[in-house]
Each structure stands twice: as structure tokens, then as C-alpha cells.
Amino acid sequence: MPRPFSQTTLRLKILSNDMIDDIIDDLNSQNKNASMQLAKSLKSQVTEGNTLVSVRFKAKKYWRQVDEGRKPGKYVPIAPLQRWARVKLGLSGAEARSAAFAISKSIQKNGYKGTNIFKNNITKFKKKVAKLIATQGKNDVTAEIRKILNR
């Protein structure tokens, strides 16, 4: 017997994967995907309960800094910046470490502006989910009511 919200769940899985693809496209177009670690970490999980369908997204912890930026005041850890300098700037060894310290100092002093990539895509996703629930969710609920009434 099919699950009560099987079509809604299936379409949510498709929508959530589309959102991840859109985020990766935006990261690439804004040149924010140097090491590809953030893009590779993006995952979605759609879970269906008896009366609830939920979507959970996972990403590396620094997604929020990429999205919202960072205010001046704190140094950024050197190791991730050093990896970034190797990948993005083509530096190695001491050069990458030196660049990482300089970048960390600059961020500590000036901060940096966020991309709003996640925020914008989540907003679009929420609109699509609302539309999906108004159509497919309604159809799934109607089908369940019909099954119950025909028993």
C-alpha cells in the first residue's frame, strides 16, 4: 500500500535536490567554490511520518559565513584559509601560510560581505514548497480521505 504522502514526498525530494543544484550553480557563478568542499557537503533528507513530511538540509558549518558574511573583530582560523590559498591562489607551503595570515588579519579588520546564496535559494524553495503543498499535498490528502471513506 502506498504511503499517504508518497507523491508529495517524491516531489519534495526532487525540489530539494534542485535547490542544492541551484546553490552549487550560484557558488560557482559567484566564484565561491574554490575547494568545492562546501558544495560537496550539501545534502538533503526528506522524511515522511504518519502526518508530517519534513526536509532537512546539511552543509559544512561555514555555510553561514559564506551566506551572511562576517563582521570585523575576530580572526579567521588559518588552516582553512591556507587550503583556500593553495587551491584558489595556487600558492604552496610558506606562501600559502603567509597569505592565510594576511587574509585572516584583513577579515579581522574589515570583515567581508556575504553572498546571500543560501538565503535566496531557501526563499525560492519555500515558495515552491508552498505551491507543491497547495497542489500535490491537497491531492494526497484527498486520496487518503477517499481511501478511508471507501473502507
GROMACS elastic network, one bead per residue, 0.5 to 0.9 nm:
[ bonds ]
;  ai    aj funct       b0    kb
    1     4     6  0.89963   500
    2     5     6  0.83285   500
    2     6     6  0.66810   500
    3     6     6  0.51983   500
    3     7     6  0.87264   500
    3    48     6  0.85862   500
    3    50     6  0.85182   500
    4     7     6  0.84144   500
    4     8     6  0.89493   500
    4    48     6  0.89327   500
    4    50     6  0.74717   500
    4    51     6  0.82905   500
    4   140     6  0.65212   500
    4   141     6  0.74168   500
    4   143     6  0.81559   500
    4   144     6  0.62594   500
    5     8     6  0.52403   500
    5     9     6  0.59238   500
    5    10     6  0.85071   500
    5    48     6  0.74100   500
    5    49     6  0.88663   500
    5    50     6  0.86296   500
    5    51     6  0.84904   500
    5    52     6  0.85197   500
    5    53     6  0.75945   500
    5   136     6  0.87959   500
    5   137     6  0.71458   500
    5   140     6  0.56126   500
    5   141     6  0.75160   500
    5   144     6  0.86679   500
    6     9     6  0.50500   500
    6    10     6  0.60669   500
    6    11     6  0.86079   500
    6    48     6  0.81847   500
    6   140     6  0.77516   500
    7    10     6  0.50584   500
    7    11     6  0.61562   500
    7    12     6  0.84919   500
    7   136     6  0.69652   500
    7   137     6  0.80210   500
    7   139     6  0.88836   500
    7   140     6  0.70476   500
    8    11     6  0.52090   500
    8    12     6  0.60608   500
    8    13     6  0.86445   500
    8    53     6  0.81854   500
    8   132     6  0.73521   500
    8   133     6  0.73506   500
    8   136     6  0.57250   500
    8   137     6  0.56781   500
    8   139     6  0.88338   500
    8   140     6  0.71208   500
    9    12     6  0.50181   500
    9    13     6  0.62239   500
    9    14     6  0.87166   500
    9    46     6  0.68851   500
    9    47     6  0.77060   500
    9    48     6  0.68608   500
    9    53     6  0.67407   500
    9    54     6  0.85947   500
   10    13     6  0.51741   500
   10    14     6  0.64526   500
   10    15     6  0.87548   500
   10    46     6  0.86101   500
   11    14     6  0.50193   500
   11    15     6  0.61068   500
   11    16     6  0.85451   500
   11   132     6  0.78526   500
   11   136     6  0.84353   500
   12    16     6  0.59554   500
   12    17     6  0.84601   500
   12    46     6  0.70626   500
   12    53     6  0.88169   500
   12    54     6  0.88456   500
   12    55     6  0.76990   500
   12   129     6  0.73134   500
   12   132     6  0.80595   500
   13    16     6  0.52037   500
   13    17     6  0.61797   500
   13    18     6  0.85237   500
   13    44     6  0.78346   500
   13    45     6  0.75463   500
   13    46     6  0.60873   500
   13    55     6  0.82126   500
   14    17     6  0.52362   500
   14    18     6  0.61095   500
   14    19     6  0.86473   500
   15    19     6  0.61723   500
   15    20     6  0.87423   500
   15   125     6  0.73418   500
   15   128     6  0.77759   500
   15   129     6  0.79044   500
   16    19     6  0.50220   500
   16    20     6  0.63815   500
   16    21     6  0.87282   500
   16    43     6  0.88075   500
   16    44     6  0.63369   500
   16    45     6  0.82576   500
   16    46     6  0.82983   500
   16    55     6  0.77610   500
   16    57     6  0.83325   500
   16   125     6  0.75578   500
   17    20     6  0.50931   500
   17    21     6  0.62852   500
   17    22     6  0.86465   500
   17    43     6  0.80532   500
   17    44     6  0.69275   500
   18    21     6  0.50215   500
   18    22     6  0.61582   500
   18    23     6  0.86508   500
   19    23     6  0.61642   500
   19    24     6  0.86251   500
   19   121     6  0.64980   500
   19   122     6  0.76694   500
   19   124     6  0.84250   500
   19   125     6  0.66297   500
   20    23     6  0.50617   500
   20    24     6  0.62330   500
   20    25     6  0.85803   500
   20    39     6  0.83148   500
   20    42     6  0.66086   500
   20    43     6  0.74229   500
   20    44     6  0.79456   500
   20   121     6  0.85754   500
   21    24     6  0.51410   500
   21    25     6  0.61326   500
   21    26     6  0.86104   500
   21    39     6  0.89826   500
   22    25     6  0.50004   500
   22    26     6  0.61239   500
   22    27     6  0.85494   500
   22   121     6  0.72065   500
   23    26     6  0.50543   500
   23    27     6  0.60695   500
   23    28     6  0.85541   500
   23    39     6  0.79714   500
   23    42     6  0.89549   500
   23   117     6  0.63971   500
   23   118     6  0.65871   500
   23   121     6  0.66247   500
   24    28     6  0.61415   500
   24    29     6  0.85470   500
   24    33     6  0.79229   500
   24    38     6  0.87381   500
   24    39     6  0.57335   500
   24    40     6  0.88849   500
   24    42     6  0.86761   500
   25    28     6  0.51385   500
   25    29     6  0.60742   500
   25    30     6  0.85703   500
   26    30     6  0.59866   500
   26    31     6  0.82961   500
   26    32     6  0.82882   500
   26   117     6  0.64894   500
   27    30     6  0.53080   500
   27    31     6  0.60339   500
   27    33     6  0.54699   500
   27    39     6  0.78403   500
   27   115     6  0.86807   500
   27   117     6  0.71842   500
   28    32     6  0.59569   500
   28    33     6  0.55031   500
   28    34     6  0.82799   500
   29    32     6  0.76974   500
   29    33     6  0.87577   500
   30    33     6  0.81197   500
   30   115     6  0.80636   500
   31    34     6  0.70252   500
   32    35     6  0.87414   500
   32    36     6  0.85747   500
   32    66     6  0.80473   500
   32   115     6  0.87220   500
   33    37     6  0.75895   500
   33    38     6  0.71638   500
   33    39     6  0.69970   500
   34    37     6  0.81469   500
   34    84     6  0.68715   500
   34    87     6  0.63602   500
   34    88     6  0.56166   500
   35    38     6  0.77474   500
   35    39     6  0.87465   500
   35    83     6  0.78533   500
   35    84     6  0.64950   500
   35    87     6  0.61532   500
   35    88     6  0.75058   500
   36    39     6  0.52246   500
   36    40     6  0.60496   500
   36    41     6  0.86024   500
   37    40     6  0.51456   500
   37    41     6  0.61890   500
   37    42     6  0.89913   500
   37    60     6  0.78204   500
   38    41     6  0.51720   500
   38    42     6  0.66929   500
   38    59     6  0.66218   500
   38    60     6  0.57892   500
   38    61     6  0.88194   500
   38    62     6  0.79987   500
   38    63     6  0.70240   500
   39    42     6  0.55522   500
   39    59     6  0.79958   500
   39    60     6  0.87231   500
   40    43     6  0.82074   500
   40    59     6  0.83756   500
   40    60     6  0.89297   500
   41    58     6  0.71044   500
   41    60     6  0.58330   500
   42    57     6  0.71818   500
   42    58     6  0.56271   500
   42    60     6  0.75165   500
   43    56     6  0.82835   500
   43    57     6  0.56840   500
   43    58     6  0.51223   500
   43    59     6  0.66542   500
   44    55     6  0.68756   500
   44    56     6  0.55887   500
   44    58     6  0.62871   500
   45    54     6  0.81311   500
   45    55     6  0.56463   500
   45    56     6  0.51465   500
   45    57     6  0.64606   500
   45    58     6  0.83965   500
   46    53     6  0.70375   500
   46    54     6  0.56328   500
   46    56     6  0.64588   500
   46    57     6  0.89065   500
   47    52     6  0.81563   500
   47    53     6  0.56382   500
   47    54     6  0.52513   500
   47    55     6  0.64303   500
   47    56     6  0.82166   500
   48    51     6  0.78509   500
   48    52     6  0.59764   500
   48    54     6  0.65058   500
   48    55     6  0.89834   500
   49    52     6  0.50020   500
   49    53     6  0.60501   500
   49    54     6  0.82985   500
   50    53     6  0.82850   500
   58    61     6  0.88229   500
   59    62     6  0.80882   500
   59    63     6  0.65831   500
   60    63     6  0.59242   500
   60    64     6  0.89208   500
   61    64     6  0.69601   500
   61    65     6  0.84726   500
   62    65     6  0.53250   500
   62    66     6  0.65348   500
   62    67     6  0.87329   500
   63    66     6  0.51455   500
   63    67     6  0.61361   500
   63    68     6  0.85289   500
   63   118     6  0.79868   500
   64    68     6  0.57218   500
   64    69     6  0.74665   500
   64   114     6  0.86089   500
   64   118     6  0.82199   500
   65    68     6  0.52599   500
   65    70     6  0.59525   500
   65   114     6  0.68302   500
   65   115     6  0.89310   500
   66    69     6  0.56024   500
   66    70     6  0.82542   500
   66   113     6  0.84103   500
   66   114     6  0.55777   500
   66   115     6  0.62140   500
   66   116     6  0.78570   500
   66   117     6  0.81990   500
   66   118     6  0.86834   500
   67   113     6  0.84930   500
   67   117     6  0.58430   500
   67   118     6  0.59637   500
   67   119     6  0.70306   500
   68   112     6  0.89702   500
   68   113     6  0.70253   500
   68   115     6  0.65421   500
   68   116     6  0.61790   500
   68   117     6  0.89312   500
   68   118     6  0.89111   500
   68   119     6  0.84993   500
   69   111     6  0.73778   500
   69   112     6  0.53542   500
   69   115     6  0.70840   500
   69   116     6  0.85675   500
   70    73     6  0.88833   500
   70    74     6  0.89356   500
   70   107     6  0.77128   500
   70   108     6  0.88884   500
   70   110     6  0.87973   500
   70   111     6  0.50586   500
   70   112     6  0.52934   500
   70   113     6  0.66372   500
   70   114     6  0.71637   500
   71    74     6  0.80363   500
   71   107     6  0.80112   500
   71   108     6  0.79285   500
   71   109     6  0.87689   500
   71   110     6  0.72470   500
   71   112     6  0.66401   500
   71   113     6  0.82680   500
   72    75     6  0.84998   500
   72   106     6  0.87096   500
   72   107     6  0.62720   500
   72   109     6  0.52432   500
   72   112     6  0.77185   500
   73   107     6  0.79615   500
   73   109     6  0.62491   500
   73   110     6  0.79521   500
   73   111     6  0.74207   500
   74   104     6  0.85534   500
   74   105     6  0.86530   500
   74   107     6  0.76315   500
   74   109     6  0.79793   500
   74   111     6  0.85068   500
   75    78     6  0.84802   500
   75   104     6  0.53926   500
   75   105     6  0.62921   500
   75   106     6  0.85275   500
   75   107     6  0.67124   500
   75   109     6  0.84161   500
   76    80     6  0.85486   500
   76    81     6  0.78138   500
   76   100     6  0.89840   500
   76   101     6  0.87969   500
   76   103     6  0.83003   500
   76   104     6  0.50581   500
   76   105     6  0.79426   500
   76   107     6  0.70752   500
   76   108     6  0.71073   500
   77    80     6  0.64911   500
   77    81     6  0.70038   500
   77   100     6  0.87021   500
   77   101     6  0.88982   500
   77   104     6  0.72316   500
   78    81     6  0.51994   500
   78    82     6  0.59457   500
   78    83     6  0.87173   500
   78    97     6  0.75307   500
   78   100     6  0.57000   500
   78   101     6  0.63801   500
   78   103     6  0.88039   500
   78   104     6  0.68940   500
   79    82     6  0.50120   500
   79    83     6  0.63420   500
   79    84     6  0.86280   500
   79    97     6  0.81710   500
   79   100     6  0.77607   500
   80    83     6  0.51342   500
   80    84     6  0.61574   500
   80    85     6  0.86181   500
   80   100     6  0.82973   500
   81    85     6  0.60325   500
   81    86     6  0.85903   500
   81    96     6  0.82575   500
   81    97     6  0.81503   500
   81    99     6  0.81191   500
   81   101     6  0.80962   500
   81   103     6  0.75340   500
   81   104     6  0.76082   500
   82    85     6  0.50308   500
   82    86     6  0.63169   500
   82    87     6  0.87747   500
   82    91     6  0.88218   500
   82    92     6  0.87511   500
   82    93     6  0.87621   500
   82    95     6  0.89874   500
   82    96     6  0.52811   500
   82    97     6  0.54050   500
   82    98     6  0.82773   500
   82    99     6  0.72634   500
   82   101     6  0.82670   500
   83    86     6  0.51567   500
   83    87     6  0.63386   500
   83    88     6  0.84781   500
   83    96     6  0.76310   500
   83    97     6  0.88270   500
   83   100     6  0.85290   500
   84    87     6  0.51843   500
   84    88     6  0.56404   500
   84    89     6  0.75296   500
   84    90     6  0.89780   500
   84    96     6  0.83980   500
   84   100     6  0.82237   500
   85    88     6  0.53118   500
   85    90     6  0.65514   500
   85    91     6  0.59489   500
   85    92     6  0.79607   500
   85    95     6  0.85537   500
   85    96     6  0.53230   500
   85    97     6  0.80064   500
   85    99     6  0.67561   500
   85   100     6  0.66634   500
   86    89     6  0.57295   500
   86    92     6  0.56396   500
   86    93     6  0.83017   500
   86    95     6  0.87504   500
   86    96     6  0.58503   500
   87    90     6  0.54901   500
   87    91     6  0.74720   500
   88    91     6  0.80909   500
   89    92     6  0.89881   500
   89    96     6  0.82193   500
   90    96     6  0.82444   500
   91    94     6  0.83836   500
   91    95     6  0.57490   500
   91    96     6  0.50162   500
   91    97     6  0.87789   500
   91    99     6  0.84515   500
   92    95     6  0.56340   500
   92    96     6  0.51261   500
   92    97     6  0.79932   500
   93    96     6  0.55211   500
   93    97     6  0.64173   500
   93    98     6  0.87408   500
   94    98     6  0.59577   500
   94    99     6  0.84676   500
   95    98     6  0.51161   500
   95    99     6  0.61045   500
   95   100     6  0.85060   500
   96    99     6  0.50995   500
   96   100     6  0.60407   500
   96   101     6  0.86969   500
   97   100     6  0.50115   500
   97   101     6  0.63268   500
   97   102     6  0.87283   500
   98   101     6  0.52416   500
   98   102     6  0.63453   500
   98   103     6  0.86826   500
   99   102     6  0.50621   500
   99   103     6  0.60503   500
   99   104     6  0.84712   500
  100   103     6  0.51052   500
  100   104     6  0.60167   500
  100   105     6  0.85327   500
  101   104     6  0.50779   500
  101   105     6  0.61382   500
  101   106     6  0.86077   500
  102   105     6  0.51105   500
  102   106     6  0.61818   500
  102   107     6  0.86765   500
  103   106     6  0.50194   500
  103   107     6  0.61561   500
  103   108     6  0.84890   500
  104   107     6  0.51528   500
  104   108     6  0.60580   500
  104   109     6  0.85761   500
  105   109     6  0.61662   500
  105   110     6  0.85326   500
  106   109     6  0.50822   500
  106   110     6  0.58009   500
  106   111     6  0.71898   500
  106   112     6  0.89756   500
  107   110     6  0.51224   500
  107   112     6  0.63485   500
  108   111     6  0.58766   500
  114   117     6  0.83831   500
  115   118     6  0.79994   500
  115   119     6  0.87094   500
  116   119     6  0.50507   500
  116   120     6  0.58749   500
  116   121     6  0.83950   500
  117   120     6  0.54201   500
  117   121     6  0.62037   500
  117   122     6  0.85469   500
  118   121     6  0.51939   500
  118   122     6  0.59119   500
  118   123     6  0.84504   500
  119   122     6  0.52176   500
  119   123     6  0.61745   500
  119   124     6  0.87457   500
  120   123     6  0.51729   500
  120   124     6  0.63833   500
  120   125     6  0.86557   500
  121   124     6  0.50539   500
  121   125     6  0.60253   500
  121   126     6  0.86029   500
  122   126     6  0.60937   500
  122   127     6  0.86599   500
  123   126     6  0.52290   500
  123   127     6  0.64932   500
  123   128     6  0.88360   500
  124   127     6  0.52439   500
  124   128     6  0.63485   500
  124   129     6  0.87084   500
  125   128     6  0.50855   500
  125   129     6  0.61014   500
  125   130     6  0.86100   500
  126   129     6  0.50161   500
  126   130     6  0.61426   500
  126   131     6  0.86303   500
  127   130     6  0.51492   500
  127   131     6  0.63227   500
  127   132     6  0.86144   500
  128   131     6  0.51004   500
  128   132     6  0.60654   500
  128   133     6  0.86452   500
  129   133     6  0.60792   500
  129   134     6  0.84760   500
  130   133     6  0.52353   500
  130   134     6  0.62091   500
  130   135     6  0.87695   500
  131   134     6  0.50802   500
  131   135     6  0.63543   500
  131   136     6  0.84330   500
  132   135     6  0.52336   500
  132   136     6  0.54808   500
  132   137     6  0.64777   500
  132   138     6  0.87083   500
  133   136     6  0.56091   500
  133   138     6  0.63596   500
  133   139     6  0.88469   500
  134   137     6  0.59561   500
  134   138     6  0.57402   500
  134   139     6  0.85815   500
  135   138     6  0.53141   500
  135   139     6  0.63556   500
  135   140     6  0.88541   500
  136   140     6  0.61274   500
  136   141     6  0.85865   500
  137   140     6  0.51033   500
  137   141     6  0.61904   500
  137   142     6  0.85241   500
  138   141     6  0.52032   500
  138   142     6  0.60872   500
  138   143     6  0.85942   500
  139   142     6  0.50817   500
  139   143     6  0.61304   500
  139   144     6  0.86670   500
  140   143     6  0.51182   500
  140   144     6  0.62738   500
  140   145     6  0.87273   500
  141   144     6  0.50983   500
  141   145     6  0.62223   500
  141   146     6  0.86412   500
  142   145     6  0.51410   500
  142   146     6  0.62271   500
  142   147     6  0.87067   500
  143   146     6  0.51041   500
  143   147     6  0.62755   500
  143   148     6  0.87678   500
  144   147     6  0.50561   500
  144   148     6  0.62808   500
  144   149     6  0.86499   500
  145   148     6  0.51305   500
  145   149     6  0.61466   500
  145   150     6  0.85770   500
  146   149     6  0.51082   500
  146   150     6  0.60611   500
  146   151     6  0.87443   500
  147   150     6  0.52032   500
  147   151     6  0.64183   500
  148   151     6  0.54679   500
